[in-house]
Amino acid sequence: SFGDILKPMGYTEAAAGTLSVSLTQLATDLSSFSNISMEEAQQRIQGTLIGSHENALKFGVTITENTLKQELLRMGAGKLIGAQKEQAKVQARINLLYAGTADAQGDAARTSGSFANQLKRL
């Protein structure tokens, strides 16, 4: 489902596929860390990618226009226009989401033996 969002935003099929795998792993970790369903984690990440930044708040990540602009400048994408700028914004949101969820990354593996994660696996 991530690929369905990324391809229309200018990502190649291969890039969308690779990024989809990474985002699915992130969703797994965020689901585990936040004790929410995998479906909710995926939906919140998808919402964040398209610019509904309030979705990221569930994970403790605040994305504002200022932080997005700062990340675009850091990426060297401050002067892009059109479709290239929109794709850069998606990448900036992904970067901010990863940076803001560092504590959650790897949580599914670390806590795989917990009751909540065993129940999810069932």
All heavy atoms as an XYZ file, in Angstrom:
907
protein
N       0.816     -1.204      0.000
C       0.000      0.000      0.000
C       0.857      1.264      0.000
O       0.436      2.292     -0.506
C      -0.962     -0.007      1.177
O      -0.257     -0.036      2.393
N       2.065      1.185      0.551
C       2.948      2.351      0.512
C       3.346      2.661     -0.931
O       3.444      3.814     -1.321
C       4.198      2.141      1.378
C       3.924      2.143      2.848
C       4.219      1.049      3.629
C       3.365      3.248      3.467
C       3.966      1.040      4.995
C       3.107      3.272      4.839
C       3.410      2.160      5.591
N       3.583      1.621     -1.708
C       3.944      1.809     -3.103
C       2.870      2.541     -3.883
O       3.166      3.327     -4.784
N       1.618      2.292     -3.537
C       0.496      2.972     -4.204
C       0.517      4.469     -3.954
O      -0.010      5.241     -4.743
C      -0.842      2.395     -3.731
C      -1.057      0.965     -4.190
O      -0.405      0.551     -5.168
O      -1.865      0.255     -3.570
N       1.112      4.883     -2.866
C       1.237      6.308     -2.559
C       2.510      6.872     -3.191
O       2.513      7.975     -3.732
C       1.261      6.529     -1.031
C      -0.115      6.224     -0.447
C       1.674      7.955     -0.685
C      -0.169      6.254      1.060
N       3.589      6.110     -3.127
C       4.887      6.608     -3.562
C       5.030      6.720     -5.079
O       5.611      7.691     -5.574
C       5.996      5.715     -2.995
C       6.100      5.696     -1.473
C       7.047      4.594     -1.007
C       6.547      7.053     -0.950
N       4.506      5.757     -5.819
C       4.663      5.790     -7.278
C       4.051      7.030     -7.911
O       4.708      7.688     -8.723
C       4.114      4.511     -7.900
C       5.098      3.347     -7.778
C       4.579      2.068     -8.373
C       4.347      2.227     -9.852
N       3.825      1.031    -10.488
N       2.820      7.421     -7.549
C       2.268      8.643     -8.146
C       3.022      9.913     -7.737
O       2.889     10.951     -8.369
C       0.834      8.691     -7.625
C       0.514      7.310     -7.189
C       1.823      6.706     -6.769
N       3.824      9.823     -6.693
C       4.588     10.980     -6.230
C       5.955     11.050     -6.889
O       6.797     11.836     -6.479
C       4.703     10.958     -4.712
C       3.387     11.157     -4.029
S       3.597     11.203     -2.244
C       1.969     11.717     -1.742
N       6.184     10.208     -7.888
C       7.403     10.306     -8.670
C       8.461      9.258     -8.398
O       9.501      9.261     -9.048
N       8.242      8.368     -7.455
C       9.212      7.319     -7.185
C       9.120      6.241     -8.261
O       8.029      5.906     -8.713
C       8.965      6.682     -5.811
C       9.375      7.563     -4.659
C       8.517      8.536     -4.156
C      10.618      7.424     -4.066
C       8.895      9.346     -3.099
C      11.004      8.228     -2.995
C      10.133      9.186     -2.531
O      10.511      9.986     -1.489
N      10.261      5.701     -8.660
C      10.246      4.585     -9.602
C       9.651      3.369     -8.898
O       9.579      3.323     -7.662
C      11.666      4.236    -10.078
O      12.428      3.774     -8.950
C      12.339      5.437    -10.742
N       9.295      2.372     -9.680
C       8.715      1.169     -9.090
C       9.718      0.498     -8.147
O       9.353      0.065     -7.054
C       8.299      0.195    -10.193
C       7.513     -0.983     -9.671
C       6.886     -1.818    -10.768
O       6.514     -1.252    -11.808
O       6.762     -3.028    -10.566
N      10.978      0.440     -8.565
C      12.003     -0.176     -7.721
C      12.211      0.616     -6.432
O      12.288      0.039     -5.341
C      13.322     -0.288     -8.490
N      12.304      1.946     -6.546
C      12.499      2.779     -5.356
C      11.290      2.695     -4.424
O      11.442      2.616     -3.197
C      12.755      4.227     -5.752
N      10.087      2.705     -5.011
C       8.866      2.597     -4.204
C       8.819      1.250     -3.488
O       8.421      1.173     -2.324
C       7.632      2.786     -5.083
N       9.259      0.196     -4.164
C       9.275     -1.133     -3.551
C      10.240     -1.207     -2.375
O       9.900     -1.715     -1.304
N      11.440     -0.687     -2.580
C      12.448     -0.692     -1.521
C      11.988      0.135     -0.320
O      12.096     -0.301      0.834
C      13.785     -0.134     -2.057
O      14.212     -0.961     -3.139
C      14.847     -0.113     -0.972
N      11.457      1.306     -0.606
C      10.991      2.175      0.466
C       9.777      1.580      1.174
O       9.628      1.712      2.389
C      10.667      3.562     -0.088
C      10.530      4.695      0.903
C      11.690      4.753      1.890
C      10.429      6.016      0.148
N       8.928      0.882      0.436
C       7.758      0.229      1.036
C       8.171     -0.805      2.074
O       7.549     -0.912      3.133
C       6.901     -0.441     -0.045
O       6.300      0.505     -0.863
N       9.220     -1.553      1.770
C       9.716     -2.559      2.721
C      10.200     -1.869      3.996
O       9.872     -2.288      5.111
C      10.833     -3.413      2.083
C      11.501     -4.314      3.126
C      10.278     -4.249      0.941
N      10.956     -0.792      3.837
C      11.463     -0.052      4.996
C      10.326      0.542      5.820
O      10.354      0.495      7.057
C      12.398      1.073      4.545
O      13.525      0.549      3.916
N       9.332      1.113      5.138
C       8.210      1.729      5.858
C       7.342      0.680      6.542
O       6.784      0.935      7.612
C       7.386      2.589      4.907
C       8.084      3.865      4.427
C       7.275      4.542      3.325
C       8.322      4.830      5.578
N       7.246     -0.503      5.953
C       6.493     -1.586      6.595
C       7.200     -2.039      7.865
O       6.552     -2.295      8.888
C       6.291     -2.763      5.620
O       5.560     -2.286      4.480
C       5.516     -3.900      6.269
N       8.529     -2.107      7.820
C       9.288     -2.435      9.036
C       9.099     -1.365     10.100
O       8.913     -1.664     11.274
C      10.777     -2.609      8.723
C      11.611     -2.942      9.948
C      11.188     -4.233     10.636
O      11.079     -5.259      9.981
N      10.938     -4.187     11.932
N       9.126     -0.096      9.665
C       8.896      0.996     10.615
C       7.500      0.884     11.219
O       7.328      1.055     12.431
C       9.086      2.351      9.936
C       8.866      3.578     10.826
C       9.867      3.600     11.989
C       8.968      4.858     10.006
N       6.509      0.574     10.394
C       5.136      0.417     10.894
C       5.057     -0.717     11.909
O       4.364     -0.607     12.929
C       4.167      0.164      9.732
N       5.783     -1.796     11.653
C       5.817     -2.928     12.592
C       6.390     -2.481     13.937
O       5.831     -2.781     14.994
C       6.660     -4.081     12.007
O       6.107     -4.475     10.753
C       6.694     -5.272     12.945
N       7.492     -1.753     13.881
C       8.115     -1.271     15.115
C       7.233     -0.257     15.835
O       7.099     -0.304     17.064
C       9.481     -0.658     14.818
C      10.520     -1.694     14.456
O      10.399     -2.853     14.913
O      11.458     -1.355     13.714
N       6.620      0.660     15.095
C       5.754      1.664     15.719
C       4.503      1.030     16.304
O       4.019      1.448     17.356
C       5.396      2.753     14.715
C       6.566      3.642     14.287
C       6.144      4.577     13.159
C       7.101      4.430     15.463
N       3.984      0.007     15.634
C       2.835     -0.727     16.157
C       3.180     -1.366     17.496
O       2.426     -1.267     18.461
C       2.423     -1.792     15.138
O       1.490     -2.681     15.681
N       4.350     -1.985     17.552
C       4.812     -2.632     18.780
C       5.081     -1.611     19.880
O       4.616     -1.759     21.007
C       6.087     -3.425     18.474
O       6.675     -3.915     19.655
N       5.807     -0.574     19.547
C       6.224      0.433     20.520
C       5.034      1.209     21.083
O       4.986      1.521     22.265
C       7.216      1.393     19.856
C       7.953      2.288     20.807
C       9.018      1.810     21.551
C       7.605      3.618     20.941
C       9.726      2.632     22.418
C       8.297      4.458     21.808
C       9.360      3.954     22.548
N       4.057      1.523     20.220
C       2.908      2.343     20.624
C       1.703      1.507     21.040
O       0.659      2.062     21.390
C       2.493      3.255     19.462
O       3.561      4.083     19.081
N       1.833      0.190     20.967
C       0.732     -0.726     21.290
C      -0.540     -0.376     20.517
O      -1.617     -0.231     21.091
C       0.462     -0.762     22.800
C       1.577     -1.441     23.551
O       2.102     -2.466     23.105
N       1.973     -0.863     24.661
N      -0.371     -0.240     19.201
C      -1.506     -0.018     18.307
C      -1.462     -1.104     17.245
O      -0.463     -1.808     17.093
C      -1.476      1.383     17.655
C      -0.192      1.588     16.832
C      -1.621      2.470     18.712
C      -0.164      2.887     16.039
N      -2.541     -1.227     16.491
C      -2.567     -2.244     15.443
C      -1.618     -1.869     14.306
O      -1.316     -0.690     14.089
C      -3.991     -2.409     14.899
O      -4.353     -1.270     14.126
N      -1.183     -2.872     13.599
C      -0.324     -2.648     12.433
C      -1.064     -1.797     11.404
O      -0.467     -0.904     10.787
C       0.070     -4.007     11.840
C       0.919     -3.924     10.620
S       2.556     -3.309     11.012
C       3.335     -3.568      9.447
N      -2.333     -2.056     11.244
C      -3.138     -1.289     10.288
C      -3.155      0.200     10.646
O      -2.985      1.055      9.771
C      -4.573     -1.834     10.253
C      -5.451     -1.142      9.245
C      -6.863     -1.722      9.209
O      -7.047     -2.910      9.564
O      -7.787     -0.989      8.829
N      -3.329      0.509     11.924
C      -3.329      1.912     12.332
C      -1.965      2.557     12.108
O      -1.870      3.692     11.638
C      -3.735      2.071     13.797
C      -3.776      3.532     14.236
C      -4.157      3.754     15.688
O      -4.581      2.794     16.371
O      -4.038      4.919     16.142
N      -0.910      1.828     12.423
C       0.443      2.362     12.207
C       0.670      2.657     10.731
O       1.188      3.722     10.372
C       1.489      1.384     12.736
N       0.272      1.741      9.862
C       0.421      1.954      8.421
C      -0.395      3.159      7.949
O       0.094      3.969      7.174
C      -0.001      0.711      7.645
C       0.993     -0.410      7.738
C       0.521     -1.658      7.026
O      -0.628     -2.072      7.165
N       1.415     -2.271      6.280
N      -1.624      3.248      8.414
C      -2.478      4.372      8.008
C      -1.901      5.702      8.469
O      -1.943      6.690      7.738
C      -3.898      4.183      8.549
C      -4.660      3.102      7.846
C      -6.001      2.812      8.497
O      -6.296      3.250      9.606
N      -6.834      2.054      7.803
N      -1.345      5.731      9.666
C      -0.756      6.968     10.174
C       0.498      7.355      9.394
O       0.726      8.527      9.121
C      -0.471      6.855     11.668
C      -1.751      6.892     12.504
C      -1.445      6.918     13.990
N      -2.666      7.043     14.742
C      -3.281      8.207     14.998
N      -2.777      9.335     14.547
N      -4.386      8.248     15.711
N       1.295      6.378      9.025
C       2.469      6.676      8.205
C       2.030      7.169      6.829
O       2.565      8.157      6.316
C       3.391      5.446      8.090
C       4.040      5.146      9.448
C       4.468      5.673      7.018
C       4.806      3.835      9.491
N       1.051      6.509      6.232
C       0.543      6.943      4.927
C       0.018      8.371      5.001
O       0.296      9.186      4.122
C      -0.566      6.010      4.444
C      -0.070      4.663      4.013
C      -1.188      3.677      3.749
O      -2.321      3.855      4.194
N      -0.876      2.612      3.036
N      -0.729      8.682      6.031
C      -1.238     10.039      6.210
C      -0.124     11.049      6.331
O      -0.181     12.137      5.755
N       0.918     10.679      7.069
C       2.075     11.567      7.221
C       2.736     11.813      5.869
O       3.103     12.948      5.551
C       3.085     10.968      8.218
O       2.439     10.790      9.490
C       4.296     11.873      8.397
N       2.879     10.767      5.072
C       3.535     10.900      3.769
C       2.819     11.894      2.855
O       3.467     12.624      2.107
C       3.610      9.546      3.056
C       4.481      8.478      3.693
C       4.472      7.215      2.846
C       5.899      8.968      3.904
N       1.492     11.933      2.942
C       0.748     12.829      2.049
C       0.532     14.213      2.647
O      -0.109     15.054      2.040
C      -0.593     12.212      1.598
C      -1.518     11.972      2.778
C      -0.369     10.938      0.805
C      -2.940     11.595      2.385
N       1.085     14.437      3.841
C       1.041     15.775      4.410
C       0.093     15.979      5.568
O      -0.046     17.095      6.061
N      -0.566     14.935      6.032
C      -1.423     15.041      7.216
C      -0.543     14.793      8.444
O      -0.532     13.709      9.017
C      -2.560     14.020      7.155
O      -3.387     14.272      6.053
N       0.185     15.820      8.817
C       1.218     15.687      9.832
C       0.701     15.332     11.214
O       1.458     14.832     12.046
C       2.058     16.967      9.901
C       2.736     17.270      8.601
N       3.002     18.546      8.190
C       3.190     16.466      7.612
C       3.596     18.519      7.013
N       3.718     17.269      6.643
N      -0.575     15.547     11.479
C      -1.112     15.195     12.791
C      -1.041     13.691     13.027
O      -1.032     13.239     14.169
C      -2.542     15.713     12.976
C      -3.574     15.100     12.062
C      -3.672     15.777     10.698
O      -2.984     16.768     10.442
O      -4.463     15.284      9.875
N      -0.965     12.906     11.960
C      -0.823     11.452     12.106
C       0.475     11.078     12.809
O       0.536     10.092     13.526
C      -0.880     10.779     10.731
C      -2.283     10.719     10.194
O      -3.124     10.015     10.719
N      -2.535     11.474      9.144
N       1.517     11.852     12.593
C       2.821     11.566     13.201
C       2.826     11.832     14.703
O       3.676     11.299     15.422
C       3.913     12.381     12.512
N       1.888     12.630     15.176
C       1.838     12.958     16.603
C       1.649     11.712     17.465
O       2.134     11.658     18.599
C       0.726     13.963     16.886
C       0.950     15.376     16.354
C      -0.294     16.232     16.572
C       2.164     16.018     16.989
N       0.947     10.703     16.963
C       0.733      9.461     17.700
C       2.069      8.813     18.058
O       2.184      8.115     19.056
C      -0.122      8.496     16.866
C      -0.363      7.155     17.500
C      -1.271      7.251     18.685
C      -1.603      5.874     19.227
N      -2.468      5.941     20.376
N       3.089      9.073     17.229
C       4.406      8.497     17.447
C       5.361      9.470     18.123
O       6.556      9.209     18.227
C       5.000      8.035     16.106
C       4.062      7.167     15.316
C       3.738      7.499     14.008
C       3.484      6.039     15.861
C       2.881      6.711     13.257
C       2.619      5.248     15.122
C       2.316      5.583     13.818
N       4.831     10.610     18.574
C       5.654     11.601     19.250
C       6.483     12.454     18.307
O       7.475     13.048     18.717
N       6.101     12.502     17.041
C       6.844     13.260     16.040
C       6.014     14.462     15.616
O       4.867     14.317     15.187
C       7.157     12.391     14.797
C       7.905     13.198     13.745
C       7.942     11.153     15.198
N       6.593     15.639     15.754
C       5.919     16.866     15.344
C       6.554     17.363     14.055
O       7.748     17.668     14.014
C       6.045     17.953     16.431
O       5.504     17.443     17.653
C       5.304     19.215     16.028
N       5.745     17.411     13.009
C       6.200     17.929     11.718
C       5.410     19.197     11.445
O       4.179     19.154     11.366
C       5.999     16.916     10.582
C       6.789     15.630     10.879
C       6.442     17.516      9.246
C       6.554     14.515      9.875
N       6.108     20.300     11.345
C       5.473     21.576     11.026
C       6.017     22.064      9.682
O       6.958     21.481      9.137
C       5.793     22.632     12.106
O       7.210     22.883     12.086
C       5.365     22.177     13.496
N       5.445     23.132      9.184
C       5.948     23.700      7.937
C       7.407     24.125      8.091
O       8.206     23.955      7.184
C       5.083     24.880      7.483
C       3.744     24.458      6.908
C       3.859     23.467      5.754
O       4.648     23.714      4.805
O       3.173     22.429      5.795
N       7.746     24.647      9.265
C       9.132     25.067      9.504
C      10.101     23.891      9.527
O      11.174     23.961      8.925
C       9.248     25.876     10.801
C       8.709     27.269     10.654
O       8.675     27.816      9.564
N       8.276     27.848     11.759
N       9.734     22.814     10.232
C      10.642     21.666     10.273
C      10.748     21.024      8.898
O      11.825     20.540      8.517
C      10.209     20.624     11.320
O       8.882     20.168     11.029
C      10.282     21.182     12.724
N       9.651     21.031      8.144
C       9.680     20.480      6.790
C      10.598     21.316      5.895
O      11.435     20.776      5.155
C       8.265     20.418      6.214
C       8.092     19.666      4.903
C       8.523     18.219      5.022
C       6.646     19.751      4.442
N      10.478     22.635      5.979
C      11.347     23.524      5.191
C      12.808     23.338      5.573
O      13.689     23.301      4.707
C      10.935     24.983      5.383
C       9.677     25.366      4.641
C       9.309     26.828      4.899
C       7.976     27.150      4.258
N       7.538     28.522      4.546
N      13.082     23.213      6.866
C      14.456     23.011      7.325
C      15.030     21.709      6.778
O      16.182     21.649      6.363
C      14.524     23.020      8.853
C      14.328     24.376      9.457
C      14.242     24.313     10.981
O      14.013     23.257     11.564
N      14.423     25.459     11.625
N      14.216     20.667      6.788
C      14.684     19.378      6.270
C      14.918     19.451      4.762
O      15.888     18.892      4.256
C      13.690     18.261      6.614
C      14.112     16.884      6.148
C      15.419     16.382      6.750
O      15.893     16.910      7.771
O      15.986     15.427      6.182
N      14.045     20.140      4.050
C      14.240     20.315      2.606
C      15.552     21.051      2.327
O      16.301     20.669      1.421
C      13.066     21.073      1.987
C      11.772     20.277      1.832
C      10.609     21.203      1.496
C      11.924     19.191      0.781
N      15.835     22.076      3.116
C      17.094     22.806      2.952
C      18.285     21.912      3.270
O      19.294     21.921      2.554
C      17.108     24.059      3.832
C      16.166     25.185      3.402
C      16.142     26.288      4.458
C      16.564     25.744      2.041
N      18.178     21.123      4.322
C      19.253     20.203      4.696
C      19.519     19.197      3.579
O      20.652     18.822      3.306
C      18.910     19.465      5.987
C      20.072     18.639      6.553
C      19.623     17.612      7.566
N      18.802     16.564      7.009
C      19.244     15.553      6.251
N      20.505     15.453      5.940
N      18.409     14.625      5.805
N      18.449     18.782      2.891
C      18.557     17.828      1.791
C      19.070     18.479      0.503
O      19.346     17.785     -0.465
C      17.180     17.206      1.508
C      16.634     16.342      2.598
S      14.873     15.904      2.361
C      14.791     15.399      0.659
N      19.134     19.808      0.489
C      19.528     20.511     -0.727
C      18.399     20.634     -1.721
O      18.629     20.806     -2.923
N      17.166     20.551     -1.235
C      15.991     20.555     -2.104
C      15.165     21.826     -1.950
O      14.013     21.867     -2.367
C      15.126     19.333     -1.801
N      15.743     22.856     -1.378
C      14.994     24.074     -1.103
C      14.518     24.826     -2.321
O      13.521     25.533     -2.266
N      15.194     24.656     -3.450
C      14.835     25.428     -4.642
C      14.103     24.613     -5.700
O      13.860     25.112     -6.794
C      16.095     26.045     -5.246
C      16.735     27.067     -4.331
C      17.923     27.731     -4.968
C      18.521     28.747     -3.997
N      19.614     29.491     -4.584
N      13.764     23.371     -5.379
C      13.027     22.551     -6.346
C      11.621     23.100     -6.544
O      11.076     23.772     -5.664
C      12.952     21.101     -5.865
C      14.269     20.341     -5.765
C      14.032     18.959     -5.195
C      14.947     20.244     -7.122
N      11.023     22.765     -7.674
C       9.649     23.176     -7.967
C       8.874     21.988     -8.527
O       9.460     20.986     -8.937
C       9.602     24.374     -8.951
C      10.288     24.006    -10.265
C      10.221     25.617     -8.344
C      10.095     25.019    -11.369
N       7.576     22.142     -8.556
C       6.707     21.155     -9.181
C       6.778     19.781     -8.559
O       6.867     19.622     -7.346
N       6.757     18.769     -9.439
C       6.732     17.377     -8.994
C       7.982     17.005     -8.209
O       7.913     16.215     -7.260
C       6.569     16.451    -10.196
N       9.116     17.582     -8.582
C      10.347     17.288     -7.852
C      10.262     17.774     -6.414
O      10.733     17.107     -5.493
C      11.550     17.926     -8.544
C      11.905     17.266     -9.855
C      13.084     17.945    -10.523
O      13.270     19.154    -10.372
N      13.870     17.182    -11.254
N       9.654     18.933     -6.212
C       9.513     19.462     -4.852
C       8.562     18.587     -4.041
O       8.803     18.328     -2.862
C       9.029     20.902     -4.866
C       8.965     21.492     -3.464
C       8.845     22.974     -3.451
C       8.993     23.484     -2.039
N       9.233     24.900     -1.984
N       7.484     18.124     -4.672
C       6.531     17.268     -3.959
C       7.182     15.953     -3.545
O       6.972     15.476     -2.434
C       5.281     17.015     -4.812
C       4.438     18.261     -5.011
C       4.074     18.964     -3.709
O       3.589     18.294     -2.769
O       4.283     20.195     -3.619
N       7.993     15.380     -4.425
C       8.699     14.156     -4.080
C       9.709     14.422     -2.959
O       9.844     13.622     -2.041
C       9.413     13.577     -5.295
C      10.058     12.243     -5.002
C      10.715     11.632     -6.227
O      10.724     12.212     -7.296
N      11.272     10.452     -6.067
N      10.376     15.556     -3.019
C      11.330     15.917     -1.965
C      10.614     16.101     -0.627
O      11.153     15.741      0.423
C      12.088     17.187     -2.346
N       9.410     16.653     -0.646
C       8.641     16.814      0.599
C       8.319     15.455      1.213
O       8.377     15.284      2.431
C       7.343     17.581      0.337
C       7.517     19.066      0.184
C       6.153     19.704     -0.015
C       6.219     21.206     -0.131
N       4.881     21.793     -0.298
N       7.960     14.498      0.366
C       7.674     13.154      0.868
C       8.927     12.580      1.528
O       8.866     12.039      2.630
C       7.171     12.225     -0.260
C       7.064     10.785      0.224
C       5.829     12.703     -0.786
N      10.065     12.724      0.864
C      11.313     12.213      1.427
C      11.659     12.942      2.724
O      12.120     12.327      3.680
C      12.462     12.333      0.421
C      13.731     11.670      0.895
C      13.552     10.179      1.131
O      13.093      9.457      0.255
N      13.898      9.710      2.332
N      11.410     14.239      2.772
C      11.673     15.004      3.993
C      10.790     14.505      5.134
O      11.258     14.370      6.274
C      11.441     16.493      3.747
N       9.527     14.222      4.844
C       8.627     13.692      5.882
C       9.130     12.337      6.374
O       9.087     12.046      7.581
C       7.210     13.577      5.336
C       6.545     14.904      5.100
C       5.142     14.730      4.507
N       4.604     16.014      4.139
C       4.296     16.374      2.890
N       4.449     15.529      1.885
N       3.814     17.580      2.643
N       9.591     11.502      5.442
C      10.127     10.195      5.823
C      11.347     10.384      6.718
O      11.473      9.732      7.759
C      10.475      9.364      4.567
C       9.189      8.963      3.837
C      11.292      8.126      4.944
C       9.414      8.370      2.455
N      12.243     11.278      6.336
C      13.445     11.544      7.138
C      13.074     11.999      8.547
O      13.649     11.535      9.530
C      14.313     12.611      6.474
C      14.899     12.171      5.152
O      14.833     11.006      4.779
N      15.458     13.116      4.422
N      12.104     12.915      8.638
C      11.678     13.431      9.942
C      11.012     12.336     10.771
O      11.202     12.264     11.991
C      10.744     14.630      9.761
C      11.410     15.885      9.187
C      10.355     16.905      8.764
C      12.377     16.492     10.190
N      10.243     11.480     10.116
C       9.580     10.382     10.815
C      10.613      9.405     11.368
O      10.531      8.992     12.528
C       8.619      9.681      9.857
C       7.588      8.744     10.437
C       6.734      9.423     11.504
C       6.697      8.196      9.334
N      11.601      9.062     10.559
C      12.657      8.170     11.046
C      13.449      8.817     12.184
O      13.750      8.171     13.186
C      13.604      7.759      9.915
C      13.145      6.519      9.177
C      12.527      6.612      7.940
C      13.330      5.248      9.720
C      12.107      5.482      7.261
C      12.905      4.116      9.057
C      12.302      4.233      7.822
O      11.879      3.113      7.168
N      13.803     10.071     12.031
C      14.579     10.760     13.065
C      13.802     10.842     14.379
O      14.372     10.677     15.464
C      14.961     12.163     12.597
N      12.512     11.074     14.289
C      11.689     11.234     15.481
C      11.267      9.947     16.150
O      10.731      9.963     17.257
N      11.483      8.819     15.482
C      11.051      7.541     16.052
C      12.231      6.610     16.322
O      12.065      5.387     16.377
C      10.046      6.834     15.105
O      10.680      6.603     13.840
C       8.785      7.641     14.933
N      13.398      7.180     16.508
C      14.606      6.364     16.717
C      14.447      5.376     17.872
O      14.904      4.232     17.781
C      15.815      7.267     16.942
N      13.796      5.789     18.951
C      13.622      4.894     20.107
C      12.737      3.697     19.775
O      12.899      2.627     20.364
C      13.017      5.643     21.291
C      13.982      6.621     21.924
O      15.194      6.534     21.646
O      13.521      7.487     22.692
N      11.805      3.875     18.858
C      10.870      2.803     18.514
C      11.457      1.815     17.508
O      11.013      0.662     17.446
C       9.582      3.393     17.953
N      12.439      2.254     16.751
C      12.988      1.393     15.713
C      13.662      0.174     16.315
O      14.468      0.281     17.221
C      13.944      2.195     14.831
C      13.198      3.254     14.039
C      14.116      4.267     13.392
O      15.231      3.945     13.009
N      13.644      5.495     13.280
N      13.264     -0.989     15.829
C      13.770     -2.250     16.351
C      12.960     -2.797     17.515
O      13.270     -3.859     18.049
N      11.896     -2.100     17.912
C      11.121     -2.512     19.086
C      10.440     -3.858     18.894
O      10.369     -4.645     19.833
C      10.075     -1.457     19.452
C       9.391     -1.779     20.769
O      10.053     -1.637     21.817
O       8.211     -2.206     20.746
N       9.958     -4.146     17.704
C       9.264     -5.417     17.475
C      10.199     -6.594     17.739
O       9.802     -7.579     18.366
C       8.702     -5.467     16.055
N      11.436     -6.482     17.295
C      12.409     -7.552     17.535
C      12.810     -7.622     19.009
O      12.923     -8.717     19.575
C      13.642     -7.341     16.660
N      13.020     -6.453     19.619
C      13.440     -6.421     21.035
C      12.381     -6.996     21.956
O      12.701     -7.589     22.985
C      13.731     -4.981     21.468
C      15.036     -4.417     21.009
C      15.375     -3.114     21.723
N      14.333     -2.102     21.633
C      14.225     -1.202     20.650
N      15.104     -1.192     19.671
N      13.251     -0.313     20.655
N      11.120     -6.782     21.616
C      10.028     -7.185     22.515
C       9.184     -8.306     21.921
O       8.021     -8.469     22.289
C       9.137     -5.972     22.840
O       8.559     -5.484     21.628
C       9.925     -4.870     23.531
N       9.777     -9.090     21.033
C       8.998    -10.133     20.346
C       8.411    -11.158     21.306
O       7.394    -11.770     21.019
C       9.853    -10.831     19.292
O      10.942    -11.496     19.898
N       9.027    -11.342     22.459
C       8.523    -12.305     23.426
C       7.441    -11.760     24.342
O       6.873    -12.506     25.134
N       7.127    -10.467     24.215
C       6.110     -9.890     25.102
C       4.731    -10.456     24.768
O       4.464    -10.886     23.651
C       6.090     -8.371     24.980
O       5.528     -7.976     23.734
N       3.868    -10.405     25.740
C       2.511    -10.926     25.554
C       1.804    -10.201     24.422
O       1.190    -10.840     23.558
C       1.697    -10.784     26.844
C       0.268    -11.232     26.698
C      -0.043    -12.573     26.615
C      -0.765    -10.299     26.600
C      -1.367    -12.993     26.459
C      -2.075    -10.711     26.448
C      -2.373    -12.060     26.376
N       1.924     -8.866     24.376
C       1.237     -8.079     23.347
C       1.708     -8.452     21.948
O       0.892     -8.615     21.023
C       1.453     -6.584     23.585
N       3.006     -8.628     21.780
C       3.518     -8.968     20.448
C       3.221    -10.423     20.084
O       2.974    -10.731     18.917
C       5.017     -8.687     20.346
C       5.262     -7.203     20.163
O       4.372     -6.461     19.791
N       6.486     -6.781     20.436
N       3.212    -11.312     21.065
C       2.834    -12.702     20.775
C       1.363    -12.763     20.378
O       0.991    -13.511     19.464
C       3.116    -13.597     21.979
C       4.589    -13.834     22.176
C       4.866    -14.772     23.341
O       3.962    -15.199     24.046
N       6.136    -15.086     23.542
N       0.543    -11.971     21.030
C      -0.883    -11.936     20.696
C      -1.094    -11.377     19.290
O      -1.902    -11.905     18.524
C      -1.642    -11.091     21.724
C      -3.166    -11.109     21.649
C      -3.686    -12.518     21.819
C      -3.746    -10.203     22.708
N      -0.338    -10.351     18.920
C      -0.430     -9.798     17.567
C      -0.039    -10.851     16.527
O      -0.642    -10.952     15.480
C       0.485     -8.577     17.405
C      -0.057     -7.331     18.009
C       0.903     -6.176     17.757
C       0.475     -4.949     18.520
N       1.398     -3.836     18.313
N       1.004    -11.616     16.834
C       1.458    -12.646     15.908
C       0.384    -13.696     15.698
O       0.225    -14.230     14.592
C       2.744    -13.274     16.430
C       3.819    -13.318     15.401
C       5.110    -13.985     15.826
N       5.326    -14.295     17.202
C       6.122    -13.596     18.015
N       6.738    -12.535     17.576
N       6.273    -13.956     19.260
N      -0.344    -14.024     16.750
C      -1.444    -14.993     16.621
C      -2.490    -14.461     15.681
O      -3.060    -15.134     14.881
C      -2.069    -15.277     17.993
C      -1.355    -16.296     18.836
C      -2.002    -16.391     20.216
C      -1.379    -17.660     18.176
